[in-house]
Amino acid sequence: MTTTTTRTTAPATSAATGAGFLTGLRVFTGRSVKQSFRDGESLLMAILLPVFLMLIFTYVLGGAMDVGGGGGREAYLSFVMPAIALTAAGFGASYTSVVVSNDMTTGFMNRLRTMPFPSVTVLLGHTASSMVRNMLATGVVLLVGFAVGFRTDASVPQFAGAVGIIALWILMITTVFAMLGMLAGSAEAASGYGFILLFLPYISSGFARVESMPGWLQPVAEHQPMTPIIDTSRALLNGRSATTDAWIGVSWCVVLMAIAIWVTAVVFPRKVART
């Protein structure tokens, strides 16, 4: 008697699809936020440096600066406040280039290849975390400004508009710093590249009127990204209507962010390509 053995082939299981984009973004944003607040020294310096800068410009130089509006420290504080807020964003965003470079050069991306996460969510997580950190630093700077005499005539929509255009600048510069961190060969190099961008506020209309600068420097100050952003936020914070500078500033932010995203989209997959 012959016994026939029937083999039942188990249905092939589908390959693990891994974590979704939103899950990866949530995980790595949380990771980056925790890293930021654990690195208390960097967070503290991102807040204290702009605050000290504001106090120095207000109390040391404010009495000597003639920016209209009656002169004096109070007038100069109203003039310089947007530049200080944007400078705070620059200091905070520079940290992003360092942590991104560390992830790219210390083996974290190699370990990520064995995990079910889209690699790009690491960069997006750093960007989202930097937005949280920089908006917090900007809020602290504004509060200190109010404490030392800054006053605004802005309506609620105008104040929201000023904060909105500052937030757009923060998003743009964070995206650019994340790109620099990805391209840099080390955290030190990433920090050096970003340091160049931190000089932009000082050759803009942020701390002095463009008309007071040497003739050869005026075109540079007038046609760089920060000047329309600062002029727009200054007008809104002082209760005036935004001019065409608002559209120019938004256009600068959109174009620079698009370039940074394009470079990241081209280079990042090659950096983390599976071997």
Backbone bond lengths (Angstrom), bond angles and torsions (degrees), N, CA, C in turn:
res aa  C-N    CA-C-N  psi(-1)  N-CA   C-N-CA  omega(-1)  CA-C   N-CA-C  phi
1 M - - - 1.452 - - 1.529 108.71 -
2 T 1.254 114.29 130.11 1.460 118.92 -176.26 1.509 109.93 -102.26
3 T 1.305 114.69 128.43 1.466 120.29 178.92 1.511 109.24 -98.71
4 T 1.305 113.98 124.66 1.474 118.76 -179.72 1.513 109.12 -96.30
5 T 1.287 116.62 124.11 1.455 122.31 179.55 1.525 109.31 -100.15
6 T 1.297 113.86 122.41 1.462 118.90 -179.75 1.518 109.73 -100.85
7 R 1.262 115.85 122.92 1.464 121.11 178.44 1.516 109.77 -93.96
8 T 1.297 113.80 129.90 1.457 118.82 178.29 1.516 108.87 -101.87
9 T 1.255 114.41 118.62 1.466 119.14 -178.74 1.513 109.25 -85.78
10 A 1.328 115.47 121.81 1.466 120.03 179.83 1.511 109.20 -66.96
11 P 1.311 115.91 140.31 1.463 118.25 178.32 1.524 111.35 -62.06
12 A 1.283 114.79 138.75 1.474 119.43 -178.80 1.512 109.15 -64.67
13 T 1.292 113.94 132.27 1.463 118.40 178.02 1.508 108.89 -82.86
14 S 1.262 114.88 143.36 1.458 118.53 179.38 1.512 109.97 -70.97
15 A 1.288 116.18 150.09 1.460 120.97 179.64 1.515 109.31 -64.33
16 A 1.291 113.15 145.15 1.467 117.48 179.35 1.515 109.71 -60.83
17 T 1.303 113.65 128.46 1.457 117.65 -178.36 1.517 112.15 -81.76
18 G 1.312 116.89 -14.98 1.449 119.21 178.94 1.505 111.75 81.02
19 A 1.309 114.28 -178.77 1.457 120.37 -179.69 1.525 110.12 -73.37
20 G 1.302 115.61 147.58 1.451 120.45 178.72 1.513 112.17 -74.61
21 F 1.320 114.82 171.62 1.459 121.04 -178.69 1.518 110.90 -60.89
22 L 1.328 117.48 -47.01 1.457 120.80 -177.26 1.523 111.44 -65.99
23 T 1.343 115.84 -37.13 1.469 118.90 177.56 1.518 110.93 -64.43
24 G 1.337 115.84 -45.56 1.458 119.25 177.78 1.514 112.17 -61.60
25 L 1.336 116.65 -40.95 1.456 119.97 178.73 1.525 110.90 -62.87
26 R 1.317 116.64 -42.12 1.472 119.94 179.70 1.524 110.65 -64.66
27 V 1.330 116.96 -43.20 1.463 120.71 -177.75 1.524 111.18 -64.18
28 F 1.324 116.62 -47.40 1.463 119.34 -174.71 1.522 112.33 -79.21
29 T 1.321 117.44 -25.71 1.460 118.42 171.41 1.519 110.04 -65.95
30 G 1.342 116.19 -45.09 1.468 119.76 176.93 1.512 111.71 -60.55
31 R 1.336 116.27 -41.42 1.477 120.06 178.53 1.516 110.57 -60.83
32 S 1.344 116.80 -45.74 1.459 120.51 -177.17 1.523 111.50 -68.36
33 V 1.341 117.30 -38.62 1.463 119.98 177.48 1.529 110.51 -62.05
34 K 1.318 116.92 -43.46 1.465 120.22 178.87 1.525 110.69 -62.83
35 Q 1.337 116.41 -42.51 1.459 119.24 177.64 1.526 111.43 -60.19
36 S 1.327 115.93 -41.35 1.459 120.33 -178.24 1.518 111.76 -61.48
37 F 1.332 115.99 -46.10 1.457 118.87 -175.70 1.526 112.25 -80.29
38 R 1.334 117.02 -19.06 1.456 118.92 173.34 1.527 110.93 -75.76
39 D 1.323 115.75 -31.19 1.469 120.35 177.23 1.533 107.36 -85.22
40 G 1.302 115.43 72.59 1.458 121.15 -174.26 1.509 113.75 -61.39
41 E 1.339 118.11 -32.78 1.462 120.50 -178.31 1.523 111.04 -65.18
42 S 1.344 117.08 -45.06 1.463 119.87 179.60 1.512 110.91 -65.15
43 L 1.326 116.94 -41.65 1.460 120.21 179.44 1.523 110.92 -64.15
44 L 1.334 115.42 -41.99 1.459 119.82 -179.57 1.518 111.52 -64.58
45 M 1.333 116.86 -42.37 1.455 120.03 -179.64 1.524 111.28 -67.69
46 A 1.352 117.35 -35.64 1.462 120.28 178.08 1.516 111.60 -62.67
47 I 1.334 117.03 -25.95 1.461 121.24 179.08 1.524 111.07 -93.30
48 L 1.342 116.59 -45.08 1.458 119.92 -173.27 1.526 113.16 -70.47
49 L 1.335 117.39 -37.42 1.458 118.93 -177.93 1.530 112.19 -60.62
50 P 1.327 119.62 -48.66 1.478 117.99 176.71 1.529 112.80 -64.85
51 V 1.332 117.43 -34.92 1.470 119.43 178.38 1.524 109.92 -63.94
52 F 1.337 117.39 -46.72 1.464 120.44 177.29 1.527 110.69 -61.32
53 L 1.334 116.01 -39.14 1.460 120.07 179.05 1.528 110.46 -61.74
54 M 1.320 116.02 -43.24 1.464 120.16 178.64 1.517 111.03 -62.81
55 L 1.313 117.44 -43.69 1.458 120.54 -179.20 1.522 111.45 -65.88
56 I 1.327 116.60 -38.68 1.468 119.97 178.88 1.523 110.87 -65.68
57 F 1.339 115.75 -48.43 1.462 118.41 -178.91 1.525 111.50 -65.17
58 T 1.333 116.70 -34.90 1.464 119.28 -177.26 1.515 111.93 -74.62
59 Y 1.350 116.69 -49.99 1.454 119.72 -171.92 1.527 113.91 -91.22
60 V 1.317 117.50 -23.75 1.461 119.37 179.73 1.528 111.26 -93.97
61 L 1.346 116.71 -44.51 1.457 120.29 -175.82 1.521 113.29 -104.94
62 G 1.334 116.40 -18.39 1.454 119.45 -173.28 1.508 114.38 -58.12
63 G 1.315 117.80 -38.53 1.457 120.55 -178.56 1.510 113.51 -69.85
64 A 1.335 116.52 -21.47 1.465 119.93 -177.46 1.524 112.81 -98.25
65 M 1.327 117.58 -9.84 1.458 121.25 -175.98 1.518 110.50 -89.51
66 D 1.318 115.93 131.77 1.468 121.77 178.20 1.532 107.67 -108.16
67 V 1.332 115.44 101.52 1.461 120.20 -178.88 1.521 110.99 -117.85
68 G 1.327 116.74 14.28 1.455 120.20 -178.46 1.514 110.29 82.94
69 G 1.307 116.26 -173.28 1.459 120.35 178.78 1.509 113.18 68.90
70 G 1.319 117.50 24.56 1.456 119.17 178.65 1.502 114.32 96.21
71 G 1.346 116.85 -11.29 1.460 120.19 179.18 1.510 111.90 71.80
72 G 1.327 116.09 -175.91 1.450 120.95 178.90 1.510 112.91 87.28
73 R 1.334 114.53 173.34 1.457 121.28 -175.37 1.521 112.58 -64.78
74 E 1.336 117.24 -39.53 1.457 119.63 -177.62 1.527 110.81 -63.79
75 A 1.335 115.89 -43.00 1.468 119.65 178.85 1.526 110.64 -64.46
76 Y 1.334 116.68 -40.30 1.467 118.77 -179.49 1.521 110.98 -70.38
77 L 1.332 118.19 -34.17 1.462 120.66 177.57 1.525 110.00 -62.84
78 S 1.338 117.20 -42.21 1.463 120.38 176.86 1.525 110.73 -64.09
79 F 1.319 116.46 -34.59 1.460 121.22 -179.58 1.525 111.22 -70.61
80 V 1.324 116.79 -42.14 1.454 121.12 -169.42 1.527 113.55 -90.92
81 M 1.336 118.63 -13.34 1.457 120.85 -173.66 1.537 113.84 -56.73
82 P 1.350 120.23 -45.43 1.471 118.33 178.89 1.527 112.85 -60.04
83 A 1.325 117.08 -38.96 1.465 120.00 179.69 1.516 111.00 -65.10
84 I 1.331 117.12 -38.40 1.465 119.99 178.59 1.520 110.12 -65.39
85 A 1.342 117.02 -42.66 1.467 120.27 179.41 1.524 110.97 -61.76
86 L 1.325 117.84 -41.11 1.455 121.03 179.92 1.527 111.56 -73.53
87 T 1.318 116.90 -31.09 1.463 119.92 174.52 1.519 110.65 -65.53
88 A 1.327 116.41 -38.94 1.464 120.47 175.83 1.519 110.44 -58.97
89 A 1.340 115.91 -40.58 1.467 119.49 178.38 1.523 110.87 -63.53
90 G 1.332 117.19 -39.04 1.447 120.33 179.54 1.517 112.85 -64.03
91 F 1.330 116.15 -44.54 1.460 119.41 177.62 1.524 110.99 -61.19
92 G 1.340 116.11 -42.61 1.462 119.37 -178.79 1.513 112.50 -68.38
93 A 1.340 116.78 -39.64 1.462 119.91 -178.42 1.518 111.83 -69.20
94 S 1.319 118.25 -28.48 1.466 120.22 179.72 1.524 111.33 -61.88
95 Y 1.326 116.51 -28.28 1.468 120.28 176.66 1.522 110.53 -63.38
96 T 1.333 117.02 -32.14 1.457 120.87 -178.83 1.519 111.44 -62.00
97 S 1.338 116.85 -40.82 1.463 119.26 -179.91 1.522 111.24 -62.24
98 V 1.312 116.64 -34.83 1.468 120.19 -178.69 1.529 110.83 -69.84
99 V 1.336 117.40 -47.11 1.471 119.14 -176.90 1.531 110.68 -70.39
100 V 1.336 117.96 -34.22 1.459 119.54 175.75 1.523 110.21 -65.03
101 S 1.335 116.93 -43.42 1.460 120.42 178.45 1.527 110.90 -61.63
102 N 1.323 116.91 -39.62 1.466 119.53 177.43 1.521 111.17 -61.02
103 D 1.328 116.93 -43.30 1.462 119.66 178.79 1.527 111.59 -63.66
104 M 1.332 116.01 -34.21 1.465 119.69 -177.62 1.517 112.63 -77.53
105 T 1.332 118.11 -27.31 1.465 120.72 -170.18 1.531 114.42 -111.73
106 T 1.316 118.01 -9.21 1.473 119.42 -176.03 1.520 113.49 -105.23
107 G 1.323 117.26 9.33 1.457 119.73 175.89 1.511 115.84 96.52
108 F 1.318 117.67 -2.70 1.462 118.73 -178.47 1.528 111.36 -63.42
109 M 1.336 116.81 -40.87 1.453 119.56 179.68 1.523 111.74 -64.25
110 N 1.328 117.44 -34.31 1.464 119.97 176.16 1.521 111.25 -64.79
111 R 1.318 117.31 -40.59 1.464 119.96 176.96 1.520 110.76 -66.44
112 L 1.331 115.75 -32.00 1.461 120.07 -177.86 1.523 111.35 -66.54
113 R 1.336 117.13 -22.43 1.461 119.74 -179.75 1.524 112.24 -63.50
114 T 1.324 116.87 -24.90 1.463 120.27 -179.92 1.522 112.12 -91.30
115 M 1.318 116.88 1.26 1.462 120.84 -177.85 1.527 110.20 -109.74
116 P 1.321 116.81 149.91 1.471 120.02 -176.01 1.524 113.36 -83.69
117 F 1.336 116.38 54.32 1.457 120.47 179.63 1.521 109.81 -124.59
118 P 1.323 118.73 138.78 1.472 119.73 171.13 1.529 109.77 -63.19
119 S 1.308 117.16 128.11 1.464 120.63 -173.67 1.524 112.82 -61.46
120 V 1.331 116.81 -33.93 1.458 119.67 -175.66 1.519 112.03 -64.74
121 T 1.333 117.82 -21.31 1.461 119.38 -179.79 1.525 111.82 -66.47
122 V 1.341 117.60 -17.88 1.470 119.86 175.01 1.526 109.47 -65.02
123 L 1.336 116.48 -49.20 1.463 119.82 179.11 1.524 111.50 -64.22
124 L 1.321 116.65 -41.85 1.462 119.84 179.58 1.523 110.96 -65.20
125 G 1.331 116.26 -35.75 1.457 119.60 177.15 1.508 112.20 -64.44
126 H 1.335 116.53 -41.47 1.470 119.94 176.38 1.526 110.78 -63.73
127 T 1.329 116.68 -38.76 1.463 119.82 -179.96 1.521 111.25 -65.95
128 A 1.326 116.65 -45.53 1.467 120.14 179.24 1.518 111.30 -63.53
129 S 1.328 116.52 -41.01 1.462 120.64 178.73 1.514 111.03 -63.88
130 S 1.339 116.38 -40.48 1.459 119.86 179.43 1.527 111.13 -64.54
131 M 1.314 116.90 -36.15 1.466 119.80 176.48 1.525 110.50 -60.38
132 V 1.329 116.49 -44.64 1.468 120.63 179.03 1.516 110.46 -61.30
133 R 1.331 115.70 -48.30 1.470 120.69 -177.17 1.531 111.43 -64.99
134 N 1.314 116.95 -42.07 1.462 120.19 -176.33 1.519 112.47 -74.26
135 M 1.318 117.37 -35.06 1.467 118.72 175.41 1.525 110.27 -66.35
136 L 1.338 116.66 -35.45 1.464 120.35 175.09 1.528 110.37 -63.45
137 A 1.328 117.18 -46.24 1.464 120.87 179.57 1.523 111.04 -63.05
138 T 1.338 116.98 -40.34 1.463 120.55 178.61 1.523 110.89 -64.19
139 G 1.333 115.85 -40.11 1.463 119.62 177.12 1.521 112.26 -61.86
140 V 1.331 116.33 -40.87 1.469 120.19 178.19 1.526 110.52 -63.72
141 V 1.333 116.08 -43.01 1.470 119.78 179.40 1.524 110.69 -61.04
142 L 1.326 117.74 -43.17 1.463 120.81 178.78 1.526 111.35 -63.87
143 L 1.333 117.08 -40.85 1.467 120.26 178.91 1.521 111.35 -63.83
144 V 1.333 116.75 -42.44 1.467 119.67 177.49 1.526 109.65 -64.89
145 G 1.336 116.83 -38.18 1.447 119.86 176.73 1.524 112.38 -59.86
146 F 1.326 117.25 -43.83 1.463 120.53 176.41 1.531 110.56 -62.99
147 A 1.327 116.50 -36.47 1.460 119.99 -178.57 1.520 112.57 -66.87
148 V 1.341 117.29 -30.35 1.465 119.64 -177.76 1.524 112.44 -99.55
149 G 1.336 117.22 9.06 1.458 118.59 171.26 1.509 117.30 122.28
150 F 1.318 118.27 0.42 1.464 119.16 178.80 1.521 110.15 -70.83
151 R 1.306 116.21 133.28 1.456 121.79 177.07 1.522 108.59 -132.85
152 T 1.322 116.02 149.42 1.454 120.77 -177.90 1.516 110.95 -126.08
153 D 1.315 115.30 143.37 1.464 121.89 174.32 1.519 110.99 -100.83
154 A 1.305 117.19 11.55 1.460 121.23 -175.68 1.520 111.19 -72.46
155 S 1.332 115.00 142.84 1.458 120.16 169.13 1.524 108.28 -76.27
156 V 1.327 116.30 172.88 1.465 119.64 179.68 1.531 111.29 -59.49
157 P 1.343 120.00 -47.20 1.472 118.79 177.32 1.530 113.26 -61.46
158 Q 1.333 116.91 -37.96 1.459 119.42 179.36 1.523 111.23 -66.92
159 F 1.329 116.50 -42.83 1.468 119.52 178.30 1.528 110.07 -63.56
160 A 1.353 116.40 -42.27 1.464 119.72 177.99 1.521 110.88 -62.93
161 G 1.347 116.95 -37.81 1.455 119.86 177.64 1.517 112.31 -64.62
162 A 1.344 117.02 -40.24 1.464 120.77 178.01 1.527 110.80 -63.50
163 V 1.325 116.09 -45.29 1.465 119.89 178.18 1.526 110.33 -64.21
164 G 1.340 116.69 -37.29 1.452 120.47 -179.37 1.513 113.05 -63.89
165 I 1.336 116.97 -43.29 1.462 118.55 -178.79 1.529 110.67 -73.01
166 I 1.335 117.23 -30.26 1.468 119.87 172.77 1.530 110.06 -65.59
167 A 1.351 116.56 -41.69 1.468 120.62 178.64 1.530 110.99 -63.67
168 L 1.344 117.25 -37.24 1.467 119.96 177.42 1.522 110.48 -64.16
169 W 1.331 116.97 -41.26 1.470 120.20 176.67 1.528 110.06 -62.57
170 I 1.314 117.60 -42.09 1.458 120.99 178.90 1.521 110.37 -60.52
171 L 1.335 117.46 -43.83 1.463 120.67 179.18 1.522 110.83 -62.31
172 M 1.342 116.40 -43.07 1.454 119.41 -179.16 1.520 111.72 -64.83
173 I 1.329 116.48 -49.67 1.459 118.51 -174.83 1.532 110.94 -69.43
174 T 1.336 117.28 -29.83 1.457 119.81 175.16 1.515 110.46 -66.47
175 T 1.329 117.42 -41.41 1.464 121.01 177.55 1.523 110.89 -62.41
176 V 1.321 116.60 -40.81 1.467 120.50 179.00 1.529 110.58 -65.83
177 F 1.327 116.87 -43.20 1.462 119.68 179.52 1.527 111.33 -66.10
178 A 1.329 117.75 -36.66 1.464 120.02 176.23 1.523 110.55 -62.75
179 M 1.330 117.10 -39.70 1.465 120.97 176.60 1.532 110.75 -62.79
180 L 1.348 116.32 -43.96 1.465 119.64 179.51 1.523 110.94 -62.91
181 G 1.323 116.88 -39.71 1.461 119.55 177.31 1.509 112.08 -63.16
182 M 1.325 117.24 -35.55 1.456 120.95 178.10 1.528 111.35 -68.79
183 L 1.338 116.96 -38.35 1.462 120.95 -176.64 1.519 112.94 -79.27
184 A 1.334 117.24 -29.79 1.464 120.92 -173.98 1.520 111.38 -67.77
185 G 1.323 114.27 149.87 1.453 119.20 179.80 1.516 113.96 -82.89
186 S 1.321 117.62 -12.90 1.458 121.67 179.89 1.519 108.72 -157.77
187 A 1.333 115.05 165.28 1.465 119.35 178.40 1.517 110.94 -64.70
188 E 1.336 116.98 -34.70 1.463 119.90 179.47 1.522 110.78 -65.30
189 A 1.336 116.70 -42.11 1.460 120.09 178.51 1.524 110.68 -65.29
190 A 1.330 116.95 -40.55 1.461 120.52 178.57 1.517 111.08 -60.85
191 S 1.328 116.25 -41.32 1.457 120.27 178.70 1.521 110.92 -64.81
192 G 1.331 117.17 -37.93 1.462 121.26 179.60 1.516 112.45 -67.33
193 Y 1.344 116.40 -42.44 1.467 119.35 178.07 1.529 110.32 -61.84
194 G 1.310 116.25 -43.95 1.454 120.17 -178.52 1.510 112.73 -67.08
195 F 1.325 116.62 -29.17 1.465 120.34 -177.94 1.523 110.93 -61.03
196 I 1.344 116.25 -31.33 1.464 119.87 179.48 1.524 110.19 -62.80
197 L 1.334 117.27 -40.45 1.463 120.98 -178.65 1.522 112.23 -67.08
198 L 1.329 116.65 -24.76 1.462 119.64 -178.18 1.526 112.44 -70.82
199 F 1.349 117.05 -10.93 1.468 119.87 176.98 1.522 112.37 -83.71
200 L 1.318 118.61 -12.90 1.462 120.77 -176.58 1.526 113.78 -55.05
201 P 1.350 119.87 -42.30 1.472 117.74 -178.87 1.520 113.81 -60.32
202 Y 1.331 117.36 -28.91 1.458 120.22 -173.60 1.529 113.13 -80.36
203 I 1.334 117.15 -14.98 1.464 120.23 175.41 1.531 109.17 -114.84
204 S 1.322 114.95 37.64 1.459 122.12 176.52 1.523 108.20 -125.99
205 S 1.319 115.64 -167.65 1.469 120.14 177.00 1.518 111.42 -85.82
206 G 1.323 116.89 14.81 1.454 120.07 -173.72 1.511 115.05 -70.53
207 F 1.336 118.14 -42.78 1.457 121.89 -173.51 1.524 113.57 -111.90
208 A 1.309 116.56 -14.25 1.471 121.24 177.74 1.515 108.12 -154.02
209 R 1.310 115.77 153.59 1.461 119.22 178.55 1.523 109.95 -67.93
210 V 1.309 115.39 143.20 1.461 120.66 -178.73 1.528 110.51 -59.75
211 E 1.341 116.98 -34.43 1.464 120.47 -177.78 1.528 112.89 -64.60
212 S 1.318 117.36 -21.11 1.460 120.58 -179.28 1.530 113.04 -84.75
213 M 1.334 117.72 -5.45 1.454 121.67 -176.90 1.512 110.43 -87.71
214 P 1.345 117.81 160.55 1.475 120.29 175.80 1.528 110.62 -57.23
215 G 1.320 115.72 150.98 1.453 120.34 -176.18 1.510 114.34 -56.34
216 W 1.354 117.78 -38.75 1.453 120.14 -178.22 1.525 112.63 -70.60
217 L 1.359 116.54 -22.22 1.457 120.04 -178.41 1.525 112.71 -90.32
218 Q 1.328 117.12 -22.29 1.461 120.11 -176.39 1.528 113.88 -57.82
219 P 1.354 119.97 -45.27 1.474 118.17 178.50 1.522 113.00 -60.94
220 V 1.343 117.18 -35.28 1.464 120.29 177.92 1.522 110.39 -64.51
221 A 1.333 115.82 -45.94 1.460 120.16 -179.18 1.522 112.13 -65.93
222 E 1.334 116.70 -36.92 1.459 120.24 -176.96 1.517 112.93 -73.37
223 H 1.336 117.46 -30.62 1.459 120.57 -170.89 1.522 112.90 -114.62
224 Q 1.296 116.99 33.31 1.455 120.77 172.61 1.534 108.69 -112.16
225 P 1.335 118.31 160.89 1.475 120.55 -169.46 1.514 115.30 -60.53
226 M 1.325 118.53 -34.48 1.452 119.48 -169.97 1.528 113.29 -74.85
227 T 1.324 117.73 -28.29 1.460 119.51 -176.08 1.530 112.83 -61.00
228 P 1.339 120.96 -49.95 1.470 118.51 177.73 1.520 113.56 -65.96
229 I 1.344 117.40 -32.21 1.462 120.10 177.38 1.530 109.90 -65.29
230 I 1.327 116.24 -46.10 1.467 121.10 -179.42 1.528 110.71 -65.91
231 D 1.334 116.61 -45.57 1.464 119.45 -179.02 1.528 111.51 -61.68
232 T 1.324 116.67 -39.04 1.470 120.00 179.61 1.518 111.63 -68.18
233 S 1.325 117.13 -47.76 1.459 119.41 -179.45 1.524 111.11 -66.80
234 R 1.334 117.87 -34.11 1.467 121.08 177.24 1.527 110.26 -65.09
235 A 1.326 116.90 -45.05 1.469 120.11 179.23 1.526 111.05 -60.98
236 L 1.321 116.97 -44.57 1.462 120.27 -178.10 1.526 111.49 -67.80
237 L 1.333 117.13 -41.86 1.462 119.89 -179.63 1.524 111.86 -66.50
238 N 1.317 117.07 -24.82 1.461 120.62 179.25 1.522 112.65 -98.53
239 G 1.343 115.99 15.70 1.453 120.70 172.80 1.508 115.35 79.35
240 R 1.353 117.74 17.22 1.455 120.43 178.60 1.525 110.31 -103.57
241 S 1.293 116.88 161.63 1.463 121.18 -179.68 1.523 110.13 -76.13
242 A 1.317 115.50 147.96 1.459 120.57 175.84 1.521 109.56 -71.94
243 T 1.308 116.90 146.05 1.465 122.66 179.33 1.521 109.32 -107.04
244 T 1.314 115.68 -164.96 1.470 120.02 177.73 1.525 111.70 -64.05
245 D 1.341 116.67 -15.50 1.468 119.33 176.08 1.521 111.28 -57.59
246 A 1.326 116.76 -30.67 1.464 120.07 -179.28 1.523 110.50 -61.81
247 W 1.332 116.58 -46.30 1.460 119.61 -179.75 1.522 111.52 -68.68
248 I 1.328 116.48 -35.77 1.465 119.22 177.16 1.523 110.25 -64.37
249 G 1.343 116.79 -44.67 1.454 120.24 179.55 1.511 112.28 -63.85
250 V 1.332 116.96 -43.73 1.468 120.30 178.03 1.522 110.39 -62.50
251 S 1.336 117.07 -40.30 1.470 120.43 179.47 1.525 111.17 -62.95
252 W 1.344 116.75 -43.10 1.467 120.01 176.18 1.523 110.23 -56.37
253 C 1.332 116.67 -48.42 1.465 120.73 -177.35 1.525 111.23 -61.61
254 V 1.329 116.77 -45.27 1.467 120.80 -177.94 1.527 110.90 -64.28
255 V 1.338 116.36 -44.65 1.463 119.72 -178.23 1.530 110.91 -65.38
256 L 1.335 117.55 -47.53 1.468 120.21 -179.34 1.523 111.51 -64.31
257 M 1.333 116.54 -38.59 1.457 119.45 178.12 1.529 110.87 -66.44
258 A 1.340 116.87 -39.58 1.461 120.59 179.00 1.525 110.93 -63.50
259 I 1.334 116.74 -40.34 1.470 120.17 178.27 1.522 110.27 -64.12
260 A 1.335 116.84 -45.41 1.466 120.38 -179.49 1.525 110.96 -62.67
261 I 1.332 117.12 -41.21 1.470 120.51 179.99 1.526 110.28 -66.73
262 W 1.340 116.52 -40.50 1.462 119.70 179.19 1.529 111.47 -63.69
263 V 1.328 116.41 -46.06 1.467 119.59 178.41 1.525 110.55 -61.16
264 T 1.315 116.56 -42.41 1.464 120.65 178.93 1.524 110.73 -63.09
265 A 1.330 117.31 -43.34 1.461 120.92 -178.95 1.524 111.77 -63.55
266 V 1.343 117.42 -32.10 1.458 121.24 -179.64 1.527 111.58 -80.48
267 V 1.329 116.60 -44.50 1.463 120.67 -171.05 1.525 112.66 -87.29
268 F 1.321 117.56 -38.67 1.461 120.32 -172.14 1.534 113.14 -59.32
269 P 1.355 120.44 -45.32 1.480 118.80 178.69 1.512 113.03 -58.72
270 R 1.332 117.67 -34.24 1.462 120.49 178.78 1.526 110.94 -70.40
271 K 1.328 115.92 -33.83 1.465 119.46 179.73 1.522 111.89 -68.07
272 V 1.326 116.21 -33.85 1.478 119.80 -174.39 1.517 110.89 -112.38
273 A 1.348 116.68 18.35 1.465 120.12 -178.37 1.527 109.66 -59.00
274 R 1.318 115.17 138.56 1.470 120.26 179.38 1.527 109.10 -70.99
275 T 1.305 113.81 141.18 1.450 119.30 179.65 1.526 110.49 -109.03
